[in-house]
């Protein structure tokens, strides 16, 4: 495969922000709607470990390249959350471990049975589940990278913009892995294509759905992607996904925004 997993693992680092002039936030604080979006993104990044938990009971864990990637990916996503939490803290919004834990507890029984459900369904499907996992990850990471790019464009802050662009750059590497894996696993595999297409059409929702209240999901999607420029990002994601084997014509991200009334 084109993605060099050994190089990715060797070169991976935590996202850095120590060199940025953080006191600029005191002179030029972020507006409330941006802080609200940042809090959502921070919660999503910290929730990555729960997604990893669910994947570790699936056939994905048995593939050495996927298992290596997931380990490094979780580490990088954790530090994305730490970086965003630091920015929030400078604005008087503290995101503590207890708060993150409380949010997970509020998810209730659905979160507790998620690993069991994932284990049963994914192991019944077998190795083709890995193709579904890779495609799903490709959509999620493209959405996340697009969100960070849009935030940098919308809020051209001298500290926030470079920070979120650094995060987006790491998300771009994640996109490369997921897309490479998805293409290879879907190619010449009609069963995997049907399963993956069905999963996206019936179950995919914006990253953070199910973790945050629906009104927060709608706020973030509207804040980042409303209007012509935002919709261009969304349409680009759908075009890239539609290029993968068996995914022609899918517009799952645009459909999710339309369902929430996000204006194009």
Buried (B, 14 or more C-beta within 10 A) or exposed (E): EEBEBEEBEEEBEEBEBEEBEBEBBEEEBBEEBBBBBBBBBBBBBBBBBBBBBBBBBBBBBEBEBBBBBBEBBBEBBBBBBBBBBBBBEBBEBEBEEEEBEEBBEEBEEEBEEBBEEBBEEBEEBEBBBBBBBBBBBBBBBBBBBBBBBBBBBBBEBEBBBBBBBBBBEBBBBBBBBBBBBBBBBBEEBEEBBEBBBEBBEEEBBBBBBBBBEEEBBBBBBBBBBBEEEBBEBBBEBBEBBBEBBBBEEBBBBBBBBEEBEBEB
